[in-house]
Amino acid sequence: MNPTALIMWLSALIIVTSATSYFFYKVLVTPHGKTESEDQPTPPVKSFDVS
């Protein structure tokens, strides 16, 4: 393997590994956000007896 190919392979490996590690860490550290359904209470269901 010539030096240019080795440098290219190592740089690609380092970039992909660091990006994966960064986003994995970000997923683990970020707190869980509330969804829109959790923010607003659901109104009581009105059921009408038709029979």
Secondary structure by P-SEA (a helix, b strand, c coil): ccaaaaaaaaaaaaaaaaaaaaaaaaaaccccccccccccccccbbbbbcc
